[in-house]
Every structure is written in structure tokens, then in C-alpha cells.
Amino acid sequence: MRPETVRRRGVAGRLGAVAGFVREHAAAFGYGLFTLVAFVVALLASLPHDLIAARALDVATARAPVRIGFGSVALAFPNGYRFTDVRVTPPGGNTPLATLAEVTLRVPPGALFTGNLRQAVFSGRAYGGEFRGHVRVAGDTTAGTLEASGIRLEPALAPFVPAPGRVQGDASLSLHLSGDGRTTQSSQGDVTLAVRGLALEQVSVRGIRVPDVAFPTVDAAAEVFGARLQLKEARAEGDDLRFDATGDVLLREPLPQSVLNLRLTVEIPPGAQPALRILTGLLPKRAPGEAPSYSLKGTIGSPVLR
């Protein structure tokens, strides 16, 4: 018999012996594997996830113009965390800019222990809607996307609309941004917004009561270039009021000091509600037959219509 044949039979015999041993002790191997998995799960469950998550968030948002806090955190096996009652606040502020019911954040496994978050995907629920996206850090650049749908405007805007004012409607948002992660002025990207069933009720602007209006559809698209927000289009159409807007907003911090340079077209049909027809008389005068176009200057906090 040739040596090669003897060698092959020898290898096959050893493999067969190993397979037979595994079959004979399958229960023991299964129990050992189960014990190992149970040990790893128990180890992960016993880790101080609140401290790990807090440390990871501190590192991830060290250069961001916001601070993030949360009510509770739990492990989202195997490589993430699920946060509840997430609050986004400006530095030194107490009033949240946003409150998210739940956020699930997933990162590479090693980042859970080191807090070195270089990339992450996230999803969650907020204001009756859902959102998802990702963030990636490369050198000094932070890039991310956000897709949100079904966001109820009434609870989302409640902190910014003085009572008894209400802004109702459902919004969808698509956001793509990149920058150094430290200020809004470093950002570049684009954003689109769609609102369905928008309604303003008992809203006041600079102490002046705005007539109640409703818009079945509102659509807007803008691009961000450094500190400049270029509004490519914003259009709202309702039975009592229709308007279009384009132009630029020079972003500043805090945001209410951002400078406006917008061009508006406002149309109030003859059959509009009386309060809106009265408002027409307060708009800057135009010659008969002249297009109802206006410029919006000043700042977000103190706009001036001309």
C-alpha cells in the first residue's frame, strides 16, 4: 500500500474518531456552550451600563453645541443601549430643546467599553413619530443623517409657542449634515421638510395675535453652507392664505439672533376670513396690480417685514 493512501486513511480515521467523540458527548458540549453564553449575558447585564453610557455620551458630545441627558438606560443586546426620556438641552440651559421618548444607539462592540464612539446608528420614537439615522466621525469631521416621520408638532413645539397658542400637524424630516461638530456654523448639508394638516391656533408673534389659519400641505427645502442657510423653497397653501418664501438665513448663536434675508409672496384671497382680510391692510402697501411680494429682514427673534 502506498504511503499517501495510508496517510489519508490515518487522517480520516482521526477525524472520524473526533466526530464520534463529539457525538458521544454532545450533551456535555451543549451544556458547556449554554453555560458560556449564560455567563457572557450575565456579565453584560451586571455591568454599570448607566455609567458606561453616560461616559460614552460625554465623549461623543464633547464638542457638540448641545448636552444630552436621559432618564434610564438598558443594554440593547449585543452592541447597543436603549435610552428612555432623552433630553437635548443647550449648554448652560435648563429648558430642553427636544425630549425623545426612546432612543436605541448601536455602536461597534469595542466602543461600549472604551467610550470611543467613532460611528453609530440610532433609531427611536419622539412626539408620536419615529426616526432613524447614523453618525460617523472621521478626523475632525462629523457627518450624519436623520430621517423622521409622523412627528406631532403640537408637543414638539409646545416649549416655543406661548400658551394658549397651539401649532398642530404631522411633520416628516430628512436631514444630511457634516461639520466639525462644535458649532452650527461649521455645518454643510441639506434638509427637506413636509408638514401635513398644519394649523395655527391662538398663536402670537411679538405680542400680536395671529389669525387662526390652516394649511393642508407645507413643503420646504434648504441647503446649509457654513453659517448660511439657503432656503430654496418654502410653500404653504390653504383656503385663506397662500405664501412662498426663498432667500437666506445667516445662522448665529444663539439661534434667535440669526439674520433674515427672505423674499415672500403672500396671497390672501377675497373670500378669506375677515381677520385675514384685516391683516392685509397691515402689510406694506403695494401699487395696484403689483405682485404681493415682500422682504423679511431683521432676525428670527425680531423679524421686520418690508
C-alpha positions, 0 to 999 in steps of 0.5 A, spaced: 500 500 500 502 506 498 504 511 503 499 517 501 493 512 501 495 510 508 496 517 510 489 519 508 486 513 511 490 515 518 487 522 517 480 520 516 480 515 521 482 521 526 477 525 524 472 520 524 474 518 531 473 526 533 466 526 530 464 520 534 467 523 540 463 529 539 457 525 538 458 521 544 458 527 548 454 532 545 450 533 551 456 535 555 458 540 549 451 543 549 451 544 556 458 547 556 456 552 550 449 554 554 453 555 560 458 560 556 453 564 553 449 564 560 455 567 563 457 572 557 449 575 558 450 575 565 456 579 565 453 584 560 447 585 564 451 586 571 455 591 568 454 599 570 451 600 563 448 607 566 455 609 567 458 606 561 453 610 557 453 616 560 461 616 559 460 614 552 455 620 551 460 625 554 465 623 549 461 623 543 458 630 545 464 633 547 464 638 542 457 638 540 453 645 541 448 641 545 448 636 552 444 630 552 441 627 558 436 621 559 432 618 564 434 610 564 438 606 560 438 598 558 443 594 554 440 593 547 443 586 546 449 585 543 452 592 541 447 597 543 443 601 549 436 603 549 435 610 552 428 612 555 426 620 556 432 623 552 433 630 553 437 635 548 438 641 552 443 647 550 449 648 554 448 652 560 440 651 559 435 648 563 429 648 558 430 642 553 430 643 546 427 636 544 425 630 549 425 623 545 421 618 548 426 612 546 432 612 543 436 605 541 444 607 539 448 601 536 455 602 536 461 597 534 462 592 540 469 595 542 466 602 543 461 600 549 467 599 553 472 604 551 467 610 550 470 611 543 464 612 539 467 613 532 460 611 528 453 609 530 446 608 528 440 610 532 433 609 531 427 611 536 420 614 537 419 622 539 412 626 539 408 620 536 413 619 530 419 615 529 426 616 526 432 613 524 439 615 522 447 614 523 453 618 525 460 617 523 466 621 525 472 621 521 478 626 523 475 632 525 469 631 521 462 629 523 457 627 518 450 624 519 443 623 517 436 623 520 430 621 517 423 622 521 416 621 520 409 622 523 412 627 528 406 631 532 408 638 532 403 640 537 408 637 543 414 638 539 413 645 539 409 646 545 416 649 549 416 655 543 409 657 542 406 661 548 400 658 551 394 658 549 397 658 542 397 651 539 401 649 532 398 642 530 400 637 524 404 631 522 411 633 520 416 628 516 424 630 516 430 628 512 436 631 514 444 630 511 449 634 515 457 634 516 461 639 520 466 639 525 461 638 530 462 644 535 458 649 532 452 650 527 456 654 523 461 649 521 455 645 518 454 643 510 448 639 508 441 639 506 434 638 509 427 637 506 421 638 510 413 636 509 408 638 514 401 635 513 394 638 516 398 644 519 394 649 523 395 655 527 391 656 533 391 662 538 398 663 536 402 670 537 408 673 534 411 679 538 405 680 542 400 680 536 395 675 535 395 671 529 389 669 525 387 662 526 389 659 519 390 652 516 394 649 511 393 642 508 400 641 505 407 645 507 413 643 503 420 646 504 427 645 502 434 648 504 441 647 503 446 649 509 453 652 507 457 654 513 453 659 517 448 660 511 442 657 510 439 657 503 432 656 503 430 654 496 423 653 497 418 654 502 410 653 500 404 653 504 397 653 501 390 653 504 383 656 503 385 663 506 392 664 505 397 662 500 405 664 501 412 662 498 418 664 501 426 663 498 432 667 500 437 666 506 438 665 513 445 667 516 445 662 522 448 665 529 448 663 536 444 663 539 439 661 534 434 667 535 439 672 533 440 669 526 439 674 520 433 674 515 434 675 508 427 672 505 423 674 499 415 672 500 409 672 496 403 672 500 396 671 497 390 672 501 384 671 497 377 675 497 373 670 500 378 669 506 376 670 513 375 677 515 381 677 520 385 675 514 382 680 510 384 685 516 391 683 516 392 685 509 391 692 510 397 691 515 402 689 510 406 694 506 402 697 501 403 695 494 401 699 487 395 696 484 396 690 480 403 689 483 405 682 485 404 681 493 411 680 494 415 682 500 422 682 504 423 679 511 429 682 514 431 683 521 432 676 525 428 670 527 427 673 534 425 680 531 423 679 524 421 686 520 417 685 514 418 690 508 
